Amino acid sequence: GGDLKPFTPEKAKELVMALQQPAVFCNMAGDWPALHWNVEYLSAVLDGKTIQFRLGLKTVDLVPQFETRCSYVKATLKEFLAWSCGQPSCLSGPFSCYEYSKYWAYADYKYIARIFEDKPEIFQDIRWSDFGFPGRSGKESTLWIGSEGANTPCHLDSYGCNLVLQVQGRKRWHLFPPGDTSFLYPTRIPYEESSVFSKVNVANPDLKCFPEFRNTTAHVVTLSPGQVLLVPRHWWHYVESIDPVTVSVNSWIELDADHKARVEEAITRTLVCAIKSAEDPSDGDLWLNPTEAEATSHEINLQYLNKAVSAYFKCQKASVSDQACSSSTGAEQKAGTSCKRRRREVGCEPEGCRLLPHELGFSTFKAEELQKIPFGPDLIPVLPQSQETSSMGAAVVESDSRDLLQENKGGHVGKLHCTGKQLVTSDDCETPAHQMHSDSSPNASHAALSTNDLLDCLVNPHVINLVAQLLLERTRV
């Protein structure tokens, strides 16, 4: 029964909205049917349906393995399972070109609503209502299935905060606070609507190229089946599968601040598309992430910007008059919830705002109030890695880590403020030397600046934030 859970849905939601550092909820999802979603089970449910896998090399390079540099294959879960177990039957079939010892495979960002459209009963296996989000089920969630080594490059999500349920196997999360943004060398290439990528491969950082990375504060946690991780808004994360097969399910929770973020994202899209489409396409620069369908036209991008701006003001008015700003029904409101990526699909326009009046101002918790958060065996904070453990092998957080918890009571949230350090490096290591102009300045030790160098500075999160502010001020009539 629900009464055995450590937190009521109301309390859990309050914690999700208040937490300013990542934390692991234990004993909250033990009775969710989704905990039985191992790959064998999902394979039976999908019954021969193929899904797309992203394949990457296990060798650790100094540059991140962005999605534009991966291979893609369509395969059934049965074929994936056979391959990930090293079965010889894989000498033919979709994975035949990819030796298991050298490659990992990841079926990531799979919208459950799409994958199981003919099996709607399965949506009820996921019960985010236990965390205080009653309308939310598998329909508003995303599925991730990976083999050992599968990973997503370090990035932050522009919208919402993130709840992640681990179902099968373990995944190691490396998290960095929003204040570390400039030390992570943010970039919008590859461009994807709601993700800001880091140029640093945090699993093997190139400190010559990215010296400021030394100033980051990694928070590392290994998530085990049954645990639910909260990734607060704008926390950077690099995630890797550390077992032969992993399954997890997540949902992005919309926040009040998303309205401004949508304006920032619309400005970014307009700039990136305008500048990249002015370039000679024969350069073959893979700047658009495979998750983005197409480079949208300037007209469409401006329309999108105007929509985002009016939605922002619509919600501001509403929150002032303390009303929920969308008159639409709960069902309509849900339309845009699972679109963290691909925000631009029909039904994902930033129309109504989904905020209840009492949620406003949740994120402005003061330090004293944060002390009241009931950390313990049921809610384990993900702490900054101490200098001694800062090798990538991090301590596993188990559900019963009471002792670990007591020692670390004083653990602090890492750097809260950005120290106005240099935001972008002038010489990006990726610029090949042959692009240097022979007639450039006498001490031409720097490669010629590329379009991407210019873009990294133009659409740097700090710059876009300022542009959005200026834009909103001139609209605030």
Secondary structure, DSSP 8 states (H G I E B T S, - for coil): -GGGSSS-HHHHHHHHHH-SS-EEE-SSSTT-GGGG--HHHHHHHHTT--EEEEEEESS--SS---GGGSEEEEE-HHHHHHHHTT-GGGGSSTTTTS-TTTEEEEEEEEEHHHHTTT-GGGGGG--GGGGT-TT-SGGG-EEEEEETT-EEEEEEESSSEEEEEEEES-EEEEEE-GGGGGGG-EE--SB-TTEEEESS-TTS--TTT-GGGGG---EEEEE-TT-EEEE-TT-EEEEEE-SSEEEEEEEEE--TTHHHHHHHHHHHHHHHHHHHHTS-GGG----B-TTS-----HHHHHHHHHHHHHHHHHHHHHHHTTS-S--S-HHHHHTTTT-SS-TTSTT-SS-S----GGGTTGGG--HHHHHTS--BTTEEE--B--GGG-SS------TT-HHHHHHTTT------S------S-SS-TTS-GGGS-TTS-TT--S----HHHHHHHHT-HHHHHHHHHHHHHHH--
